[in-house]
Amino acid sequence: MLTDHRICYLAAAERHSVTSTKPSAPPGLERTLQQPHAMAVRLRSTVVSRLADNRKAWLIPHRWAAPLLLIPLVPLPILALGGHLEHPWFYAVTVEDGIVEWVQFVALIAGAVVWGIVAIRWHRLRQHVMAVLIMMVALMAVVVAGEEISWGQRVLGWTTPAELDAINHQGELNFHNISSIEFVTRIGQFGASAFGVVLPLLALGGRFASRIGAAYLIPPVGLISFFLVPLAYWVIRIQMDPARAMLRFSEVPELSLYAGFAIFGWLSVRRLTETA
């Protein structure tokens, strides 16, 4: 007759034999299954770390990160709907000398001022090539600002010279509405937009880090949405025959581009001031 001690021993042995028969995955297979998750965790950690480093390098407070990302995106659905419905208020906002165009002018002049200050700072740091390059950017912003409002033609009541009126498809006192120059202008806008999207992402991956001054010429990642809006617009517009509303909507991505340019300049002033 079995004692209680013997019965407990036999029961434990039986449980051990049952559990030991359960199949287990080979160690190599377990490591293979764990690798994608580990890689995803490392990738997320790396991206978050580099985004934080980029934000700190540009002295962007954490509380500014979300607003900078959303500012150019929030009004897009409303304006796109207004353009699609061809609502009168949409044309009132985007018309020549309308609200959007004058905000573009202000953004460009503000950008010219801050980039002029950046050029002076580089000059004081004896980086004369950078100073000349940045000053050219500032002067170009003044020219674009003048072109956007046709050099004040409608405000000052100037008439378009007959020679210019004959080749300007809007009959305005500017040059960017001349067919050959307009093409170059559009290419420039597309290139500037792509610059503001692609290079920050490449820099985030560690590219250009060793280049002298490159870190100051590439916009911070936090401004990507300002450049993504015009880039997406031109990618879409190239593939279709633009309607009247689509043409008027171009004022919105242009404003996003000019605002990103101005904020980039302002952040550059802050960064140079801090590191001087």
ABEGO torsion letter per residue (X at the ends): XBBAAAAAAAAAAAAAAAAAABBBBBAAAAAAAAAAAAAAAAAAAAAAAAAAAAAAAAGBBAAAAAAAAAAAAAAAAAAAAAAAAGBAAAAAAABBGBAAAAAAAAAAAAAAAAAAAAAAAAAAAGBAAAAAAAAAAAAAAAAAAAAAAGGGAAAAGBBBBAAAAAABAAGBBBAAABAAAAAAAAAAAAAAAAAAAAAAAAAAAGBGAABBGAAAABBBAAAAAAAAAAAAAAAAAAABBBBAAAAAAAAAAAAAAAAAAAAAAAAAAAAAAAAX
